[in-house]
Amino acid sequence: MHQRHHDKWQYFNEQAHTSKKYVIPYIEKHRKITQETTVLEIGCGEGGNLVPFMDLGCKITGIDLSTGKIKKGIEFFANHPNRKNLALIADNIYNRKDLGKFDVIILRDVIEHIPDQHFFMGYFKSFFYAESVVYFGFPPWQNPFGGHQQMCHSRILSQLPYFHLLPVPLYNGVLKLFGEPESRIKDLLEIKKTGISIERFESTYRNNGFEALDKTLFLINPNYEVKFRLKPRQQIKAIGAIPWLRNYFTTCAYYLLKSK
């Protein structure tokens, strides 16, 4: 397993770096972010993506299923000067229609983990104002590490591209052969069920009444800058224009959507 999955401070800081350098500028091409901006992050984990929004003085809510991650996030933000502007909630978003509405909603590396994405895309519109925007960043399922195999305990499997595309019985067998614990296998098989392609994502948001303000496909994920010291690079236009094929070579997709 990659060290960043053990060191939560490292992961937290990686998220903060990428959010500040790439996510906020991406959103601000269409929506200015100020102290008055209200922000909701669904699947916030420990809250690393929220750091630059906190620094700007935004009013922020982060929600995540994991109580442990939320507790760690509260610890990480304990001494932040704008701590009063932040609410971190451990709960299922489907239980919290009471959260209100937000100017900006963020789902970074989250949509590929959500079952029944079509239902979800319709549900979370209840948190929108007429002019709200939602940022999505996700790895297309078919890309070299779209199965999140970097989570594997086996060093070989954690660095083995594309093997998550094997049929379920073979995939399960390989994970067992390399000694992955049952809990990890369960998580990886769940990701295999929910992983999403560019085409399915676009079909899902259009069928739920969203339209794209912006779309960028990356050959080299912006997060790889801090993880692997690789300079982010947008997808080659010729590849990005070919449906389905582009999923195999796109390590990250950025979208900014609004409700029609």
TORDO-428791 format. One line per field, with one value per residue (C-alpha): residue in one letter; chain; x, y, z. Coordinates in nm, 4 decimals, padded with zeros to 6 digits. Example, Ala and Ser with C-alpha at 12.3 -4.5 7.8 and 13.67 -1.06 7.14 Angstrom:
TORDO-428791
type: a | s $
mol: A | A $
xx: 01.2300 | 01.3670 $
yy: -00.4500 | -00.1060 $
zz: 00.7800 | 00.7140 $
***
This chain:
TORDO-428791
type: m | h | q | r | h | h | d | k | w | q | y | f | n | e | q | a | h | t | s | k | k | y | v | i | p | y | i | e | k | h | r | k | i | t | q | e | t | t | v | l | e | i | g | c | g | e | g | g | n | l | v | p | f | m | d | l | g | c | k | i | t | g | i | d | l | s | t | g | k | i | k | k | g | i | e | f | f | a | n | h | p | n | r | k | n | l | a | l | i | a | d | n | i | y | n | r | k | d | l | g | k | f | d | v | i | i | l | r | d | v | i | e | h | i | p | d | q | h | f | f | m | g | y | f | k | s | f | f | y | a | e | s | v | v | y | f | g | f | p | p | w | q | n | p | f | g | g | h | q | q | m | c | h | s | r | i | l | s | q | l | p | y | f | h | l | l | p | v | p | l | y | n | g | v | l | k | l | f | g | e | p | e | s | r | i | k | d | l | l | e | i | k | k | t | g | i | s | i | e | r | f | e | s | t | y | r | n | n | g | f | e | a | l | d | k | t | l | f | l | i | n | p | n | y | e | v | k | f | r | l | k | p | r | q | q | i | k | a | i | g | a | i | p | w | l | r | n | y | f | t | t | c | a | y | y | l | l | k | s | k $
mol: A | A | A | A | A | A | A | A | A | A | A | A | A | A | A | A | A | A | A | A | A | A | A | A | A | A | A | A | A | A | A | A | A | A | A | A | A | A | A | A | A | A | A | A | A | A | A | A | A | A | A | A | A | A | A | A | A | A | A | A | A | A | A | A | A | A | A | A | A | A | A | A | A | A | A | A | A | A | A | A | A | A | A | A | A | A | A | A | A | A | A | A | A | A | A | A | A | A | A | A | A | A | A | A | A | A | A | A | A | A | A | A | A | A | A | A | A | A | A | A | A | A | A | A | A | A | A | A | A | A | A | A | A | A | A | A | A | A | A | A | A | A | A | A | A | A | A | A | A | A | A | A | A | A | A | A | A | A | A | A | A | A | A | A | A | A | A | A | A | A | A | A | A | A | A | A | A | A | A | A | A | A | A | A | A | A | A | A | A | A | A | A | A | A | A | A | A | A | A | A | A | A | A | A | A | A | A | A | A | A | A | A | A | A | A | A | A | A | A | A | A | A | A | A | A | A | A | A | A | A | A | A | A | A | A | A | A | A | A | A | A | A | A | A | A | A | A | A | A | A | A | A | A | A | A | A | A | A | A | A $
xx: 00.0000 | 00.1249 | 00.2581 | 00.0036 | -00.2766 | -00.1057 | -00.0037 | -00.3270 | -00.1420 | 00.0371 | -00.2897 | -00.4589 | -00.1822 | -00.1839 | -00.5545 | -00.5081 | -00.2290 | -00.4253 | -00.7454 | -00.5705 | -00.3647 | -00.6124 | -00.9658 | -01.0327 | -00.8974 | -01.1079 | -01.4234 | -01.3336 | -01.3308 | -01.7095 | -01.7876 | -01.5951 | -01.5241 | -01.5378 | -01.5947 | -01.9669 | -01.9496 | -02.1135 | -01.9445 | -02.0555 | -01.8191 | -01.9842 | -01.7447 | -01.5002 | -01.2906 | -01.0605 | -01.1301 | -00.8036 | -00.9856 | -01.1517 | -00.8304 | -00.8009 | -01.1715 | -01.1177 | -00.8226 | -01.0516 | -01.3024 | -01.5841 | -01.8708 | -01.8171 | -01.9927 | -01.8184 | -01.9987 | -01.8630 | -01.9821 | -01.6687 | -01.6846 | -01.3108 | -01.2251 | -01.4506 | -01.2908 | -00.9474 | -01.0611 | -01.1836 | -00.8388 | -00.6623 | -00.8677 | -00.8647 | -00.6227 | -00.7338 | -00.8180 | -01.1479 | -01.2495 | -01.5840 | -01.6858 | -01.6550 | -01.9037 | -01.7845 | -02.0586 | -02.0340 | -02.3515 | -02.5044 | -02.5914 | -02.9295 | -03.0153 | -02.9387 | -03.1865 | -03.1738 | -02.8293 | -02.9756 | -02.8451 | -02.4922 | -02.3235 | -02.0532 | -02.0685 | -01.7602 | -01.7240 | -01.3608 | -01.2752 | -01.6198 | -01.8719 | -01.6898 | -01.7673 | -02.1404 | -02.3936 | -02.6856 | -02.5236 | -02.8334 | -03.0442 | -02.7707 | -02.7381 | -03.1072 | -03.1091 | -02.8321 | -02.9910 | -03.1944 | -02.8826 | -02.8734 | -02.9662 | -03.0612 | -02.7031 | -02.5141 | -02.2320 | -02.0929 | -01.7365 | -01.6629 | -01.3173 | -01.2921 | -01.0776 | -01.2526 | -01.2886 | -01.0891 | -00.7748 | -00.4564 | -00.5332 | -00.9081 | -00.9627 | -00.7806 | -00.5378 | -00.2862 | -00.4823 | -00.3525 | -00.1150 | 00.0810 | 00.3490 | 00.3172 | -00.0594 | -00.0452 | 00.1702 | 00.0051 | -00.2008 | -00.5283 | -00.5625 | -00.8817 | -01.0479 | -01.0326 | -01.3690 | -01.4820 | -01.3910 | -01.0381 | -00.9948 | -01.1072 | -00.8750 | -00.5714 | -00.6393 | -00.6621 | -00.3528 | -00.1470 | -00.2764 | -00.5051 | -00.7230 | -01.0947 | -01.1838 | -00.9611 | -01.0967 | -01.4506 | -01.3624 | -01.1948 | -01.4846 | -01.7261 | -01.5240 | -01.5409 | -01.9220 | -01.9450 | -01.6551 | -01.7773 | -01.6742 | -01.6735 | -01.9658 | -02.1800 | -02.1036 | -02.2082 | -02.5241 | -02.6112 | -02.5756 | -02.7623 | -03.0503 | -03.0762 | -03.1036 | -02.7440 | -02.5286 | -02.1512 | -01.9941 | -01.6508 | -01.4885 | -01.1216 | -00.9700 | -00.6183 | -00.3564 | -00.1638 | -00.3789 | -00.3120 | -00.2796 | 00.0221 | 00.2204 | 00.2503 | 00.2264 | 00.4795 | 00.6335 | 00.4774 | 00.3595 | -00.0151 | -00.1003 | -00.4330 | -00.5446 | -00.4295 | -00.7194 | -00.7276 | -00.7631 | -01.0033 | -01.2370 | -01.2773 | -01.5529 | -01.4663 | -01.1035 | -01.0288 | -01.1224 | -00.8175 | -00.5732 | -00.7425 | -00.6261 | -00.8661 | -01.1701 | -01.2728 | -01.6273 | -01.8100 | -02.1872 | -02.4932 | -02.8597 | -03.0452 $
yy: 00.0000 | 00.3477 | 00.5421 | 00.8207 | 00.5845 | 00.5348 | 00.8958 | 01.0964 | 01.4251 | 01.3595 | 01.2791 | 01.5822 | 01.8130 | 01.6592 | 01.7327 | 02.0878 | 02.1542 | 02.0296 | 02.2000 | 02.5352 | 02.5175 | 02.3516 | 02.3086 | 02.6631 | 02.8255 | 02.5814 | 02.6856 | 03.0544 | 03.0594 | 03.0646 | 03.1497 | 03.3925 | 03.2521 | 03.5019 | 03.5097 | 03.5029 | 03.1820 | 02.8788 | 02.5480 | 02.1870 | 01.8957 | 01.5544 | 01.2754 | 01.5181 | 01.2609 | 01.4499 | 01.7738 | 01.8384 | 01.9735 | 02.2349 | 02.3978 | 02.6671 | 02.7480 | 02.7861 | 03.0165 | 03.2372 | 03.2606 | 03.0702 | 02.9224 | 02.5486 | 02.2192 | 01.8853 | 01.5528 | 01.1994 | 00.8511 | 00.7843 | 00.8967 | 00.8334 | 01.0623 | 01.3394 | 01.3166 | 01.3400 | 01.6391 | 01.8194 | 01.7591 | 01.8885 | 02.2100 | 02.2733 | 02.5667 | 02.7152 | 03.0871 | 03.0420 | 02.7279 | 02.8855 | 02.8813 | 02.5025 | 02.2269 | 01.8675 | 01.6055 | 01.2265 | 01.1049 | 00.9777 | 01.2667 | 01.1013 | 01.1669 | 01.5379 | 01.7299 | 01.9825 | 02.1110 | 02.3898 | 02.5240 | 02.6089 | 02.8215 | 02.5638 | 02.1865 | 01.9676 | 01.5969 | 01.5105 | 01.1409 | 01.0530 | 00.9897 | 00.6683 | 00.5268 | 00.6048 | 00.3302 | 00.4280 | 00.7424 | 00.8323 | 00.8562 | 01.0501 | 01.3094 | 01.3830 | 01.3869 | 01.6339 | 01.9046 | 01.9775 | 02.1590 | 02.3969 | 02.7591 | 02.8589 | 02.9728 | 02.7076 | 02.5086 | 02.1637 | 02.0524 | 01.6872 | 01.5359 | 01.1615 | 00.8908 | 00.7110 | 00.3449 | 00.2034 | 00.4110 | 00.2276 | 00.2666 | 00.3255 | 00.0328 | 00.2140 | -00.0766 | 00.1548 | 00.0602 | -00.2981 | -00.4246 | -00.6135 | -00.3878 | -00.5698 | -00.5249 | -00.1649 | -00.0822 | -00.3115 | -00.1180 | -00.2317 | -00.5604 | -00.4300 | -00.4741 | -00.8534 | -01.0327 | -01.0413 | -01.4081 | -01.3610 | -01.0260 | -01.1717 | -01.4691 | -01.2503 | -01.0421 | -01.3577 | -01.5101 | -01.2063 | -01.2222 | -00.9204 | -00.9276 | -00.9911 | -00.6378 | -00.4887 | -00.7272 | -00.6262 | -00.2569 | -00.3159 | -00.5240 | -00.2507 | 00.0031 | -00.2326 | -00.2156 | 00.1629 | 00.2779 | 00.5207 | 00.6028 | 00.9448 | 00.8463 | 00.7177 | 01.0239 | 01.2562 | 01.0580 | 01.0591 | 01.4333 | 01.5202 | 01.2895 | 01.4679 | 01.8167 | 01.9378 | 02.1063 | 02.1474 | 02.4889 | 02.3334 | 01.9967 | 01.9002 | 01.5559 | 01.4928 | 01.2566 | 01.3290 | 01.3934 | 01.7320 | 01.5445 | 01.3591 | 01.6820 | 01.6486 | 01.2673 | 01.1794 | 01.5144 | 01.4831 | 01.7948 | 01.7841 | 01.7482 | 01.7690 | 01.4782 | 01.4723 | 01.6158 | 01.3303 | 01.0748 | 01.2866 | 01.3037 | 00.9250 | 00.7904 | 00.4875 | 00.4736 | 00.7943 | 00.6261 | 00.3995 | 00.6907 | 00.9604 | 00.9588 | 01.2308 | 01.4213 | 01.7654 | 01.8924 | 02.2031 | 02.1656 | 02.3775 | 02.2915 | 02.3828 $
zz: 00.0000 | -00.0867 | 00.2141 | 00.1657 | 00.2670 | 00.6046 | 00.6650 | 00.6875 | 00.7287 | 00.4002 | 00.2230 | 00.3813 | 00.2587 | -00.0897 | -00.1184 | 00.0075 | -00.2446 | -00.5449 | -00.4368 | -00.3990 | -00.7182 | -00.9541 | -00.8192 | -00.6977 | -01.0177 | -01.2200 | -01.0353 | -01.0422 | -01.4208 | -01.3811 | -01.0179 | -00.7969 | -00.4508 | -00.1628 | 00.2124 | 00.1391 | -00.0641 | 00.0944 | 00.0160 | 00.0619 | 00.0112 | -00.0128 | 00.0812 | 00.2399 | 00.4297 | 00.6674 | 00.4769 | 00.2931 | -00.0129 | 00.2082 | 00.3360 | 00.0646 | 00.0944 | 00.4696 | 00.4027 | 00.1907 | 00.4763 | 00.3059 | 00.5046 | 00.4720 | 00.5415 | 00.4901 | 00.5207 | 00.5128 | 00.6077 | 00.8135 | 01.1752 | 01.2069 | 00.9166 | 01.0461 | 01.3916 | 01.2310 | 01.0260 | 01.3364 | 01.4850 | 01.1728 | 01.1661 | 01.5420 | 01.5181 | 01.1867 | 01.2280 | 01.0405 | 01.2290 | 01.3248 | 00.9571 | 00.9288 | 01.0101 | 00.9666 | 00.9823 | 01.0029 | 00.8327 | 00.5112 | 00.2789 | 00.2188 | 00.5838 | 00.5714 | 00.3601 | 00.6446 | 00.5404 | 00.3291 | -00.0015 | -00.1146 | -00.3783 | -00.4552 | -00.4119 | -00.4420 | -00.5142 | -00.5684 | -00.6104 | -00.4742 | -00.7547 | -00.8536 | -00.5060 | -00.4973 | -00.5760 | -00.8025 | -00.9364 | -01.1367 | -00.8197 | -00.6417 | -00.9185 | -00.8906 | -00.5110 | -00.4396 | -00.6560 | -00.3435 | -00.2131 | -00.5129 | -00.5554 | -00.9085 | -00.9759 | -00.7783 | -00.9392 | -00.8646 | -00.9253 | -00.9996 | -01.0215 | -01.0776 | -01.2400 | -01.5270 | -01.4325 | -01.7240 | -01.6670 | -01.5558 | -01.1842 | -01.1988 | -00.9633 | -00.6828 | -00.6693 | -00.5051 | -00.1912 | -00.2146 | 00.0532 | -00.2122 | -00.3595 | -00.6917 | -00.7172 | -00.5958 | -00.8992 | -01.1553 | -01.4121 | -01.5659 | -01.3769 | -01.2151 | -01.5558 | -01.5244 | -01.4893 | -01.1267 | -01.0603 | -01.1977 | -01.0242 | -00.6937 | -00.7444 | -00.8113 | -00.4998 | -00.2886 | -00.4507 | -00.3448 | 00.0108 | 00.0204 | 00.3352 | 00.2939 | 00.4044 | 00.1330 | -00.1301 | -00.0356 | -00.0790 | -00.4168 | -00.5477 | -00.4383 | -00.6373 | -00.9353 | -00.9115 | -00.8849 | -01.1066 | -01.3716 | -01.7281 | -01.8887 | -02.1089 | -01.8226 | -01.6124 | -01.8947 | -01.9650 | -01.5943 | -01.5422 | -01.8630 | -01.7735 | -01.4391 | -01.5850 | -01.5531 | -01.8131 | -01.8252 | -01.7789 | -01.8188 | -01.8901 | -01.8846 | -01.9304 | -01.8022 | -01.9337 | -01.6122 | -01.3067 | -01.1374 | -00.8081 | -00.9493 | -00.9181 | -00.5423 | -00.5308 | -00.8001 | -00.9035 | -01.2484 | -01.4274 | -01.4994 | -01.8645 | -02.0388 | -02.2510 | -02.6140 | -02.8134 | -03.0629 | -02.7820 | -02.5786 | -02.8783 | -02.9068 | -02.6796 | -02.4660 | -02.5819 | -02.3904 | -02.0612 | -02.0838 | -02.1042 | -01.8954 | -01.5338 | -01.4178 | -01.5430 | -01.4168 | -01.4703 | -01.3537 | -01.3799 | -01.3191 | -01.3140 | -01.6307 $
***
